[in-house]
Amino acid sequence: MRRISDIVNRIAEGAIVVIISLMAVAVFVEVIFRYILPLPLFWTEEFARYCLVWSSLLGAGVALKRGEHIAVTFFTNKFPKTIQMKTSLLVQIFIATFLGVILWGGFYLVIITQHQLSPAMRIPMSWPYMAVPIGSLIMLFHETTFIYLRLKEMSERSNHNTGIIGR
């Protein structure tokens, strides 16, 4: 499961590089067309905005995988290791539940906006909004992997401690 999570993360990282590169090119082209050639393009701002949304939501999954989201651990670091592990598991289950709700709401948002067109590019609004369920699905997959690994670690600790006590 960890290997699949790593592959998903590498794909998301690659997509972020491509999306941010496309956004930078679009903004650069817009600057050229607006200020050097007095012919502003109508679609570049909207395209850059949607690229930013996609890169942010994919980036949230990458940050989650790397453990780079903000966390307040002042109190939990003072607990014994077993309580820290149980607290961490509880928090991860809460996050996974929250991501499940966002995933469901994101799919609902995509469905209700599939016939609405964007103002400048005239693409279905479901395309930009698809970033919400895809980003939350990636985060949910990483979080599920963390929960699985945490349960496995707790089980191994429990079995190891039981074996020592039983001797």
VMD Tcl script that builds the backbone (N, CA, C; Angstrom):
set m [mol new atoms 501]
animate dup $m
set s [atomselect $m all]
$s set {name element resname resid chain x y z} {
  {N N MET 1 A 0.822 -1.188 0.000}
  {CA C MET 1 A 0.000 0.000 0.000}
  {C C MET 1 A 0.873 1.262 0.000}
  {N N ARG 2 A 1.992 1.188 0.711}
  {CA C ARG 2 A 2.896 2.332 0.749}
  {C C ARG 2 A 3.476 2.599 -0.631}
  {N N ARG 3 A 3.773 1.548 -1.376}
  {CA C ARG 3 A 4.339 1.714 -2.717}
  {C C ARG 3 A 3.345 2.428 -3.648}
  {N N ILE 4 A 2.082 2.053 -3.572}
  {CA C ILE 4 A 1.057 2.712 -4.394}
  {C C ILE 4 A 0.928 4.181 -3.994}
  {N N SER 5 A 0.978 4.439 -2.688}
  {CA C SER 5 A 0.916 5.812 -2.200}
  {C C SER 5 A 2.094 6.629 -2.736}
  {N N ASP 6 A 3.276 6.025 -2.777}
  {CA C ASP 6 A 4.455 6.709 -3.322}
  {C C ASP 6 A 4.279 6.998 -4.818}
  {N N ILE 7 A 3.716 6.045 -5.556}
  {CA C ILE 7 A 3.490 6.235 -6.998}
  {C C ILE 7 A 2.471 7.357 -7.233}
  {N N VAL 8 A 1.385 7.326 -6.478}
  {CA C VAL 8 A 0.367 8.378 -6.599}
  {C C VAL 8 A 0.996 9.743 -6.297}
  {N N ASN 9 A 1.850 9.781 -5.296}
  {CA C ASN 9 A 2.502 11.039 -4.930}
  {C C ASN 9 A 3.427 11.530 -6.037}
  {N N ARG 10 A 4.184 10.628 -6.648}
  {CA C ARG 10 A 5.070 11.033 -7.748}
  {C C ARG 10 A 4.272 11.542 -8.948}
  {N N ILE 11 A 3.154 10.909 -9.234}
  {CA C ILE 11 A 2.297 11.378 -10.333}
  {C C ILE 11 A 1.768 12.774 -10.016}
  {N N ALA 12 A 1.327 12.982 -8.781}
  {CA C ALA 12 A 0.815 14.301 -8.380}
  {C C ALA 12 A 1.928 15.349 -8.464}
  {N N GLU 13 A 3.127 15.006 -8.030}
  {CA C GLU 13 A 4.252 15.946 -8.119}
  {C C GLU 13 A 4.548 16.316 -9.565}
  {N N GLY 14 A 4.541 15.330 -10.451}
  {CA C GLY 14 A 4.763 15.599 -11.871}
  {C C GLY 14 A 3.676 16.471 -12.456}
  {N N ALA 15 A 2.425 16.194 -12.080}
  {CA C ALA 15 A 1.308 17.006 -12.568}
  {C C ALA 15 A 1.429 18.440 -12.075}
  {N N ILE 16 A 1.873 18.624 -10.840}
  {CA C ILE 16 A 2.046 19.972 -10.295}
  {C C ILE 16 A 3.102 20.733 -11.084}
  {N N VAL 17 A 4.205 20.077 -11.409}
  {CA C VAL 17 A 5.260 20.730 -12.200}
  {C C VAL 17 A 4.713 21.174 -13.553}
  {N N VAL 18 A 3.980 20.284 -14.208}
  {CA C VAL 18 A 3.404 20.616 -15.524}
  {C C VAL 18 A 2.400 21.756 -15.399}
  {N N ILE 19 A 1.515 21.685 -14.421}
  {CA C ILE 19 A 0.464 22.697 -14.261}
  {C C ILE 19 A 1.053 24.066 -13.936}
  {N N ILE 20 A 2.012 24.106 -13.026}
  {CA C ILE 20 A 2.623 25.396 -12.684}
  {C C ILE 20 A 3.426 25.942 -13.858}
  {N N SER 21 A 4.061 25.069 -14.617}
  {CA C SER 21 A 4.781 25.530 -15.810}
  {C C SER 21 A 3.823 26.126 -16.830}
  {N N LEU 22 A 2.697 25.455 -17.061}
  {CA C LEU 22 A 1.691 25.982 -17.982}
  {C C LEU 22 A 1.142 27.323 -17.493}
  {N N MET 23 A 0.940 27.425 -16.183}
  {CA C MET 23 A 0.441 28.676 -15.624}
  {C C MET 23 A 1.452 29.801 -15.833}
  {N N ALA 24 A 2.726 29.519 -15.598}
  {CA C ALA 24 A 3.766 30.539 -15.778}
  {C C ALA 24 A 3.854 30.986 -17.239}
  {N N VAL 25 A 3.768 30.028 -18.162}
  {CA C VAL 25 A 3.809 30.367 -19.588}
  {C C VAL 25 A 2.602 31.220 -19.960}
  {N N ALA 26 A 1.419 30.850 -19.480}
  {CA C ALA 26 A 0.201 31.608 -19.803}
  {C C ALA 26 A 0.301 33.039 -19.276}
  {N N VAL 27 A 0.800 33.209 -18.055}
  {CA C VAL 27 A 0.923 34.554 -17.495}
  {C C VAL 27 A 1.974 35.354 -18.258}
  {N N PHE 28 A 3.077 34.713 -18.610}
  {CA C PHE 28 A 4.119 35.398 -19.388}
  {C C PHE 28 A 3.580 35.836 -20.751}
  {N N VAL 29 A 2.862 34.950 -21.420}
  {CA C VAL 29 A 2.272 35.279 -22.720}
  {C C VAL 29 A 1.286 36.441 -22.573}
  {N N GLU 30 A 0.500 36.419 -21.500}
  {CA C GLU 30 A -0.442 37.512 -21.274}
  {C C GLU 30 A 0.276 38.844 -21.084}
  {N N VAL 31 A 1.373 38.845 -20.346}
  {CA C VAL 31 A 2.139 40.079 -20.150}
  {C C VAL 31 A 2.671 40.582 -21.489}
  {N N ILE 32 A 3.199 39.690 -22.289}
  {CA C ILE 32 A 3.712 40.075 -23.620}
  {C C ILE 32 A 2.588 40.677 -24.465}
  {N N PHE 33 A 1.459 39.974 -24.506}
  {CA C PHE 33 A 0.359 40.432 -25.356}
  {C C PHE 33 A -0.291 41.715 -24.827}
  {N N ARG 34 A -0.322 41.895 -23.525}
  {CA C ARG 34 A -0.998 43.065 -22.969}
  {C C ARG 34 A -0.123 44.317 -23.021}
  {N N TYR 35 A 1.178 44.166 -22.690}
  {CA C TYR 35 A 2.009 45.355 -22.533}
  {C C TYR 35 A 2.957 45.622 -23.703}
  {N N ILE 36 A 3.379 44.595 -24.409}
  {CA C ILE 36 A 4.275 44.815 -25.549}
  {C C ILE 36 A 3.457 44.952 -26.832}
  {N N LEU 37 A 2.598 43.984 -27.055}
  {CA C LEU 37 A 1.621 44.087 -28.146}
  {C C LEU 37 A 0.323 44.538 -27.470}
  {N N PRO 38 A -0.281 45.555 -27.879}
  {CA C PRO 38 A -1.506 45.973 -27.169}
  {C C PRO 38 A -2.717 45.122 -27.552}
  {N N LEU 39 A -2.585 43.802 -27.404}
  {CA C LEU 39 A -3.657 42.861 -27.744}
  {C C LEU 39 A -3.876 41.883 -26.583}
  {N N PRO 40 A -4.522 42.300 -25.513}
  {CA C PRO 40 A -4.685 41.384 -24.377}
  {C C PRO 40 A -5.502 40.145 -24.750}
  {N N LEU 41 A -5.073 39.029 -24.215}
  {CA C LEU 41 A -5.789 37.768 -24.442}
  {C C LEU 41 A -6.909 37.634 -23.407}
  {N N PHE 42 A -7.996 37.058 -23.799}
  {CA C PHE 42 A -9.167 36.984 -22.927}
  {C C PHE 42 A -9.158 35.761 -22.005}
  {N N TRP 43 A -8.365 34.759 -22.283}
  {CA C TRP 43 A -8.475 33.494 -21.575}
  {C C TRP 43 A -7.361 33.226 -20.573}
  {N N THR 44 A -6.276 33.972 -20.602}
  {CA C THR 44 A -5.095 33.613 -19.799}
  {C C THR 44 A -5.317 33.763 -18.297}
  {N N GLU 45 A -6.027 34.794 -17.877}
  {CA C GLU 45 A -6.248 34.965 -16.438}
  {C C GLU 45 A -7.072 33.804 -15.871}
  {N N GLU 46 A -8.115 33.439 -16.591}
  {CA C GLU 46 A -8.963 32.333 -16.148}
  {C C GLU 46 A -8.178 31.021 -16.138}
  {N N PHE 47 A -7.387 30.800 -17.169}
  {CA C PHE 47 A -6.564 29.594 -17.249}
  {C C PHE 47 A -5.587 29.542 -16.079}
  {N N ALA 48 A -4.923 30.665 -15.784}
  {CA C ALA 48 A -3.962 30.712 -14.672}
  {C C ALA 48 A -4.662 30.455 -13.336}
  {N N ARG 49 A -5.867 30.983 -13.181}
  {CA C ARG 49 A -6.627 30.767 -11.941}
  {C C ARG 49 A -6.937 29.289 -11.750}
  {N N TYR 50 A -7.385 28.638 -12.803}
  {CA C TYR 50 A -7.712 27.218 -12.694}
  {C C TYR 50 A -6.460 26.370 -12.464}
  {N N CYS 51 A -5.355 26.777 -13.081}
  {CA C CYS 51 A -4.083 26.081 -12.825}
  {C C CYS 51 A -3.676 26.218 -11.363}
  {N N LEU 52 A -3.883 27.403 -10.802}
  {CA C LEU 52 A -3.547 27.625 -9.394}
  {C C LEU 52 A -4.397 26.751 -8.482}
  {N N VAL 53 A -5.678 26.640 -8.799}
  {CA C VAL 53 A -6.565 25.793 -7.994}
  {C C VAL 53 A -6.105 24.336 -8.057}
  {N N TRP 54 A -5.851 23.848 -9.263}
  {CA C TRP 54 A -5.410 22.457 -9.421}
  {C C TRP 54 A -4.084 22.203 -8.709}
  {N N SER 55 A -3.114 23.098 -8.898}
  {CA C SER 55 A -1.804 22.878 -8.269}
  {C C SER 55 A -1.908 22.950 -6.747}
  {N N SER 56 A -2.786 23.803 -6.227}
  {CA C SER 56 A -2.956 23.902 -4.778}
  {C C SER 56 A -3.555 22.628 -4.190}
  {N N LEU 57 A -4.587 22.107 -4.838}
  {CA C LEU 57 A -5.236 20.916 -4.293}
  {C C LEU 57 A -4.388 19.654 -4.476}
  {N N LEU 58 A -3.665 19.573 -5.576}
  {CA C LEU 58 A -2.725 18.453 -5.725}
  {C C LEU 58 A -1.564 18.610 -4.749}
  {N N GLY 59 A -1.127 19.860 -4.571}
  {CA C GLY 59 A -0.042 20.135 -3.631}
  {C C GLY 59 A -0.415 19.812 -2.195}
  {N N ALA 60 A -1.681 19.965 -1.851}
  {CA C ALA 60 A -2.129 19.601 -0.503}
  {C C ALA 60 A -1.931 18.106 -0.259}
  {N N GLY 61 A -2.179 17.288 -1.287}
  {CA C GLY 61 A -1.947 15.849 -1.156}
  {C C GLY 61 A -0.473 15.523 -1.010}
  {N N VAL 62 A 0.368 16.215 -1.772}
  {CA C VAL 62 A 1.818 16.003 -1.674}
  {C C VAL 62 A 2.309 16.413 -0.288}
  {N N ALA 63 A 1.822 17.558 0.213}
  {CA C ALA 63 A 2.223 18.021 1.544}
  {C C ALA 63 A 1.763 17.044 2.626}
  {N N LEU 64 A 0.562 16.481 2.463}
  {CA C LEU 64 A 0.074 15.503 3.428}
  {C C LEU 64 A 0.964 14.273 3.440}
  {N N LYS 65 A 1.327 13.801 2.270}
  {CA C LYS 65 A 2.193 12.623 2.163}
  {C C LYS 65 A 3.538 12.866 2.848}
  {N N ARG 66 A 4.068 14.083 2.687}
  {CA C ARG 66 A 5.372 14.422 3.278}
  {C C ARG 66 A 5.273 14.784 4.753}
  {N N GLY 67 A 4.063 14.909 5.278}
  {CA C GLY 67 A 3.888 15.310 6.673}
  {C C GLY 67 A 4.182 16.778 6.897}
  {N N GLU 68 A 3.914 17.612 5.898}
  {CA C GLU 68 A 4.252 19.026 5.973}
  {C C GLU 68 A 3.074 19.936 6.276}
  {N N HIS 69 A 1.913 19.360 6.588}
  {CA C HIS 69 A 0.791 20.200 7.006}
  {C C HIS 69 A 1.020 20.624 8.449}
  {N N ILE 70 A 0.431 21.729 8.811}
  {CA C ILE 70 A 0.603 22.253 10.162}
  {C C ILE 70 A -0.011 21.288 11.171}
  {N N ALA 71 A 0.642 21.142 12.296}
  {CA C ALA 71 A 0.132 20.284 13.363}
  {C C ALA 71 A 0.534 20.894 14.698}
  {N N VAL 72 A -0.351 20.818 15.652}
  {CA C VAL 72 A -0.055 21.293 16.998}
  {C C VAL 72 A 0.195 20.055 17.848}
  {N N THR 73 A 1.441 19.848 18.211}
  {CA C THR 73 A 1.824 18.635 18.944}
  {C C THR 73 A 2.402 18.955 20.318}
  {N N PHE 74 A 2.158 20.156 20.809}
  {CA C PHE 74 A 2.730 20.572 22.083}
  {C C PHE 74 A 2.327 19.625 23.211}
  {N N PHE 75 A 1.027 19.315 23.298}
  {CA C PHE 75 A 0.554 18.456 24.383}
  {C C PHE 75 A 0.806 16.976 24.101}
  {N N THR 76 A 0.571 16.554 22.876}
  {CA C THR 76 A 0.702 15.126 22.581}
  {C C THR 76 A 2.141 14.640 22.697}
  {N N ASN 77 A 3.108 15.506 22.481}
  {CA C ASN 77 A 4.511 15.088 22.626}
  {C C ASN 77 A 4.876 14.796 24.071}
  {N N LYS 78 A 4.089 15.246 25.018}
  {CA C LYS 78 A 4.343 15.002 26.435}
  {C C LYS 78 A 3.749 13.668 26.909}
  {N N PHE 79 A 2.919 13.045 26.081}
  {CA C PHE 79 A 2.303 11.770 26.431}
  {C C PHE 79 A 3.294 10.625 26.225}
  {N N PRO 80 A 3.020 9.479 26.875}
  {CA C PRO 80 A 3.823 8.281 26.574}
  {C C PRO 80 A 3.626 7.856 25.121}
  {N N LYS 81 A 4.567 7.087 24.599}
  {CA C LYS 81 A 4.572 6.703 23.179}
  {C C LYS 81 A 3.282 5.996 22.767}
  {N N THR 82 A 2.749 5.121 23.593}
  {CA C THR 82 A 1.536 4.387 23.206}
  {C C THR 82 A 0.338 5.329 23.088}
  {N N ILE 83 A 0.234 6.291 23.993}
  {CA C ILE 83 A -0.873 7.246 23.916}
  {C C ILE 83 A -0.681 8.169 22.719}
  {N N GLN 84 A 0.572 8.534 22.430}
  {CA C GLN 84 A 0.844 9.342 21.235}
  {C C GLN 84 A 0.377 8.620 19.975}
  {N N MET 85 A 0.657 7.318 19.899}
  {CA C MET 85 A 0.261 6.546 18.721}
  {C C MET 85 A -1.262 6.468 18.605}
  {N N LYS 86 A -1.947 6.249 19.728}
  {CA C LYS 86 A -3.404 6.161 19.705}
  {C C LYS 86 A -4.024 7.507 19.358}
  {N N THR 87 A -3.468 8.577 19.890}
  {CA C THR 87 A -3.959 9.915 19.579}
  {C C THR 87 A -3.755 10.225 18.103}
  {N N SER 88 A -2.590 9.876 17.590}
  {CA C SER 88 A -2.295 10.091 16.177}
  {C C SER 88 A -3.261 9.306 15.297}
  {N N LEU 89 A -3.553 8.080 15.669}
  {CA C LEU 89 A -4.505 7.262 14.914}
  {C C LEU 89 A -5.892 7.896 14.928}
  {N N LEU 90 A -6.314 8.381 16.071}
  {CA C LEU 90 A -7.626 9.022 16.181}
  {C C LEU 90 A -7.696 10.267 15.291}
  {N N VAL 91 A -6.637 11.073 15.293}
  {CA C VAL 91 A -6.589 12.269 14.450}
  {C C VAL 91 A -6.624 11.876 12.974}
  {N N GLN 92 A -5.889 10.834 12.608}
  {CA C GLN 92 A -5.868 10.390 11.218}
  {C C GLN 92 A -7.233 9.874 10.775}
  {N N ILE 93 A -7.936 9.202 11.637}
  {CA C ILE 93 A -9.283 8.731 11.313}
  {C C ILE 93 A -10.224 9.929 11.137}
  {N N PHE 94 A -10.093 10.933 12.004}
  {CA C PHE 94 A -10.904 12.144 11.871}
  {C C PHE 94 A -10.616 12.840 10.545}
  {N N ILE 95 A -9.351 12.967 10.191}
  {CA C ILE 95 A -8.975 13.609 8.919}
  {C C ILE 95 A -9.518 12.821 7.739}
  {N N ALA 96 A -9.414 11.493 7.795}
  {CA C ALA 96 A -9.928 10.658 6.707}
  {C C ALA 96 A -11.437 10.834 6.557}
  {N N THR 97 A -12.144 10.925 7.665}
  {CA C THR 97 A -13.590 11.142 7.618}
  {C C THR 97 A -13.903 12.496 6.988}
  {N N PHE 98 A -13.180 13.516 7.393}
  {CA C PHE 98 A -13.367 14.858 6.842}
  {C C PHE 98 A -13.081 14.865 5.340}
  {N N LEU 99 A -12.025 14.183 4.914}
  {CA C LEU 99 A -11.694 14.106 3.490}
  {C C LEU 99 A -12.766 13.344 2.713}
  {N N GLY 100 A -13.364 12.347 3.337}
  {CA C GLY 100 A -14.466 11.631 2.701}
  {C C GLY 100 A -15.657 12.546 2.439}
  {N N VAL 101 A -15.954 13.416 3.390}
  {CA C VAL 101 A -17.049 14.372 3.222}
  {C C VAL 101 A -16.708 15.354 2.093}
  {N N ILE 102 A -15.467 15.840 2.063}
  {CA C ILE 102 A -15.053 16.752 0.995}
  {C C ILE 102 A -15.109 16.047 -0.358}
  {N N LEU 103 A -14.695 14.799 -0.406}
  {CA C LEU 103 A -14.742 14.016 -1.644}
  {C C LEU 103 A -16.185 13.907 -2.149}
  {N N TRP 104 A -17.097 13.563 -1.259}
  {CA C TRP 104 A -18.504 13.440 -1.635}
  {C C TRP 104 A -19.043 14.783 -2.120}
  {N N GLY 105 A -18.777 15.846 -1.380}
  {CA C GLY 105 A -19.236 17.169 -1.784}
  {C C GLY 105 A -18.602 17.628 -3.083}
  {N N GLY 106 A -17.339 17.272 -3.292}
  {CA C GLY 106 A -16.658 17.630 -4.533}
  {C C GLY 106 A -17.274 16.948 -5.741}
  {N N PHE 107 A -17.597 15.674 -5.604}
  {CA C PHE 107 A -18.254 14.977 -6.715}
  {C C PHE 107 A -19.633 15.575 -6.989}
  {N N TYR 108 A -20.337 15.940 -5.932}
  {CA C TYR 108 A -21.640 16.575 -6.102}
  {C C TYR 108 A -21.476 17.908 -6.841}
  {N N LEU 109 A -20.466 18.679 -6.469}
  {CA C LEU 109 A -20.186 19.951 -7.129}
  {C C LEU 109 A -19.875 19.752 -8.613}
  {N N VAL 110 A -19.101 18.740 -8.928}
  {CA C VAL 110 A -18.775 18.446 -10.327}
  {C C VAL 110 A -20.038 18.098 -11.113}
  {N N ILE 111 A -20.892 17.302 -10.520}
  {CA C ILE 111 A -22.121 16.880 -11.204}
  {C C ILE 111 A -23.037 18.072 -11.477}
  {N N ILE 112 A -23.191 18.953 -10.486}
  {CA C ILE 112 A -24.141 20.053 -10.691}
  {C C ILE 112 A -23.583 21.162 -11.582}
  {N N THR 113 A -22.285 21.160 -11.843}
  {CA C THR 113 A -21.700 22.215 -12.689}
  {C C THR 113 A -21.270 21.710 -14.062}
  {N N GLN 114 A -21.635 20.497 -14.409}
  {CA C GLN 114 A -21.157 19.943 -15.679}
  {C C GLN 114 A -21.721 20.659 -16.905}
  {N N HIS 115 A -22.847 21.332 -16.774}
  {CA C HIS 115 A -23.434 22.040 -17.919}
  {C C HIS 115 A -23.154 23.543 -17.899}
  {N N GLN 116 A -22.530 23.996 -16.826}
  {CA C GLN 116 A -22.181 25.418 -16.722}
  {C C GLN 116 A -20.840 25.648 -17.412}
  {N N LEU 117 A -20.719 26.697 -18.210}
  {CA C LEU 117 A -19.483 26.990 -18.934}
  {C C LEU 117 A -18.724 28.121 -18.252}
  {N N SER 118 A -17.402 28.050 -18.324}
  {CA C SER 118 A -16.584 29.121 -17.755}
  {C C SER 118 A -16.745 30.376 -18.599}
  {N N PRO 119 A -16.593 31.543 -18.006}
  {CA C PRO 119 A -16.866 32.784 -18.739}
  {C C PRO 119 A -15.945 33.025 -19.938}
  {N N ALA 120 A -14.654 32.812 -19.803}
  {CA C ALA 120 A -13.730 33.176 -20.880}
  {C C ALA 120 A -13.401 32.002 -21.800}
  {N N MET 121 A -13.038 30.877 -21.233}
  {CA C MET 121 A -12.590 29.753 -22.064}
  {C C MET 121 A -13.730 28.897 -22.574}
  {N N ARG 122 A -14.912 29.051 -21.986}
  {CA C ARG 122 A -16.096 28.304 -22.398}
  {C C ARG 122 A -15.924 26.786 -22.255}
  {N N ILE 123 A -15.227 26.381 -21.188}
  {CA C ILE 123 A -15.103 24.958 -20.876}
  {C C ILE 123 A -16.107 24.639 -19.769}
  {N N PRO 124 A -16.504 23.376 -19.635}
  {CA C PRO 124 A -17.409 23.032 -18.534}
  {C C PRO 124 A -16.758 23.347 -17.184}
  {N N MET 125 A -17.499 23.962 -16.297}
  {CA C MET 125 A -16.970 24.309 -14.977}
  {C C MET 125 A -16.654 23.076 -14.145}
  {N N SER 126 A -17.152 21.938 -14.570}
  {CA C SER 126 A -16.831 20.702 -13.854}
  {C C SER 126 A -15.340 20.380 -13.960}
  {N N TRP 127 A -14.661 20.847 -15.013}
  {CA C TRP 127 A -13.224 20.583 -15.147}
  {C C TRP 127 A -12.417 21.266 -14.056}
  {N N PRO 128 A -12.581 22.568 -13.844}
  {CA C PRO 128 A -11.839 23.169 -12.728}
  {C C PRO 128 A -12.275 22.618 -11.370}
  {N N TYR 129 A -13.582 22.377 -11.208}
  {CA C TYR 129 A -14.069 21.869 -9.933}
  {C C TYR 129 A -13.663 20.421 -9.677}
  {N N MET 130 A -13.260 19.711 -10.710}
  {CA C MET 130 A -12.813 18.322 -10.543}
  {C C MET 130 A -11.565 18.244 -9.655}
  {N N ALA 131 A -10.877 19.358 -9.490}
  {CA C ALA 131 A -9.704 19.390 -8.614}
  {C C ALA 131 A -10.068 19.063 -7.168}
  {N N VAL 132 A -11.269 19.417 -6.747}
  {CA C VAL 132 A -11.689 19.168 -5.361}
  {C C VAL 132 A -11.787 17.671 -5.080}
  {N N PRO 133 A -12.566 16.899 -5.850}
  {CA C PRO 133 A -12.620 15.471 -5.530}
  {C C PRO 133 A -11.301 14.739 -5.805}
  {N N ILE 134 A -10.582 15.131 -6.834}
  {CA C ILE 134 A -9.322 14.443 -7.121}
  {C C ILE 134 A -8.297 14.740 -6.032}
  {N N GLY 135 A -8.186 16.000 -5.640}
  {CA C GLY 135 A -7.260 16.356 -4.566}
  {C C GLY 135 A -7.610 15.677 -3.261}
  {N N SER 136 A -8.897 15.660 -2.913}
  {CA C SER 136 A -9.302 15.013 -1.666}
  {C C SER 136 A -9.166 13.497 -1.755}
  {N N LEU 137 A -9.366 12.926 -2.946}
  {CA C LEU 137 A -9.171 11.478 -3.108}
  {C C LEU 137 A -7.706 11.100 -2.897}
  {N N ILE 138 A -6.806 11.900 -3.427}
  {CA C ILE 138 A -5.371 11.647 -3.225}
  {C C ILE 138 A -5.029 11.747 -1.737}
  {N N MET 139 A -5.531 12.799 -1.081}
  {CA C MET 139 A -5.260 12.952 0.354}
  {C C MET 139 A -5.889 11.814 1.156}
  {N N LEU 140 A -7.099 11.399 0.782}
  {CA C LEU 140 A -7.769 10.304 1.481}
  {C C LEU 140 A -6.996 9.007 1.308}
  {N N PHE 141 A -6.460 8.785 0.113}
  {CA C PHE 141 A -5.667 7.573 -0.109}
  {C C PHE 141 A -4.405 7.593 0.755}
  {N N HIS 142 A -3.708 8.726 0.791}
  {CA C HIS 142 A -2.517 8.834 1.643}
  {C C HIS 142 A -2.885 8.639 3.111}
  {N N GLU 143 A -3.979 9.244 3.530}
  {CA C GLU 143 A -4.393 9.139 4.930}
  {C C GLU 143 A -4.786 7.703 5.276}
  {N N THR 144 A -5.466 7.023 4.364}
  {CA C THR 144 A -5.818 5.619 4.580}
  {C C THR 144 A -4.560 4.766 4.694}
  {N N THR 145 A -3.566 5.080 3.881}
  {CA C THR 145 A -2.288 4.367 3.962}
  {C C THR 145 A -1.642 4.602 5.319}
  {N N PHE 146 A -1.665 5.859 5.795}
  {CA C PHE 146 A -1.097 6.163 7.113}
  {C C PHE 146 A -1.826 5.392 8.213}
  {N N ILE 147 A -3.154 5.334 8.119}
  {CA C ILE 147 A -3.938 4.615 9.128}
  {C C ILE 147 A -3.579 3.137 9.112}
  {N N TYR 148 A -3.493 2.567 7.920}
  {CA C TYR 148 A -3.128 1.153 7.798}
  {C C TYR 148 A -1.748 0.889 8.413}
  {N N LEU 149 A -0.787 1.737 8.078}
  {CA C LEU 149 A 0.571 1.559 8.609}
  {C C LEU 149 A 0.616 1.769 10.120}
  {N N ARG 150 A -0.163 2.723 10.626}
  {CA C ARG 150 A -0.214 2.972 12.073}
  {C C ARG 150 A -0.818 1.776 12.799}
  {N N LEU 151 A -1.909 1.224 12.259}
  {CA C LEU 151 A -2.514 0.036 12.868}
  {C C LEU 151 A -1.562 -1.149 12.839}
  {N N LYS 152 A -0.848 -1.290 11.745}
  {CA C LYS 152 A 0.131 -2.368 11.627}
  {C C LYS 152 A 1.252 -2.193 12.656}
  {N N GLU 153 A 1.724 -0.968 12.801}
  {CA C GLU 153 A 2.777 -0.680 13.781}
  {C C GLU 153 A 2.293 -0.939 15.202}
  {N N MET 154 A 1.052 -0.524 15.504}
  {CA C MET 154 A 0.505 -0.749 16.842}
  {C C MET 154 A 0.307 -2.234 17.111}
  {N N SER 155 A -0.098 -2.967 16.084}
  {CA C SER 155 A -0.272 -4.413 16.236}
  {C C SER 155 A 1.059 -5.109 16.481}
  {N N GLU 156 A 2.075 -4.693 15.738}
  {CA C GLU 156 A 3.399 -5.288 15.926}
  {C C GLU 156 A 3.962 -4.963 17.301}
  {N N ARG 157 A 3.756 -3.744 17.788}
  {CA C ARG 157 A 4.208 -3.369 19.138}
  {C C ARG 157 A 3.483 -4.198 20.190}
  {N N SER 158 A 2.160 -4.368 19.964}
  {CA C SER 158 A 1.361 -5.144 20.902}
  {C C SER 158 A 1.839 -6.596 20.939}
  {N N ASN 159 A 2.072 -7.182 19.772}
  {CA C ASN 159 A 2.551 -8.567 19.706}
  {C C ASN 159 A 3.939 -8.699 20.306}
  {N N HIS 160 A 4.787 -7.708 20.061}
  {CA C HIS 160 A 6.147 -7.741 20.603}
  {C C HIS 160 A 6.117 -7.617 22.119}
  {N N ASN 161 A 5.313 -6.721 22.646}
  {CA C ASN 161 A 5.221 -6.544 24.097}
  {C C ASN 161 A 4.573 -7.749 24.756}
  {N N THR 162 A 3.584 -8.364 24.112}
  {CA C THR 162 A 2.948 -9.554 24.661}
  {C C THR 162 A 3.942 -10.696 24.726}
  {N N GLY 163 A 4.770 -10.814 23.695}
  {CA C GLY 163 A 5.775 -11.872 23.677}
  {C C GLY 163 A 6.798 -11.715 24.793}
  {N N ILE 164 A 7.183 -10.506 25.098}
  {CA C ILE 164 A 8.164 -10.258 26.151}
  {C C ILE 164 A 7.544 -10.530 27.516}
  {N N ILE 165 A 6.311 -10.095 27.733}
  {CA C ILE 165 A 5.659 -10.293 29.026}
  {C C ILE 165 A 5.403 -11.775 29.263}
  {N N GLY 166 A 5.076 -12.517 28.221}
  {CA C GLY 166 A 4.737 -13.913 28.365}
  {C C GLY 166 A 5.920 -14.810 28.714}
  {N N ARG 167 A 7.113 -14.322 28.637}
  {CA C ARG 167 A 8.294 -15.173 28.918}
  {C C ARG 167 A 8.600 -15.287 30.350}
}
mol reanalyze $m
mol bondsrecalc $m
mol representation Tube
mol addrep $m
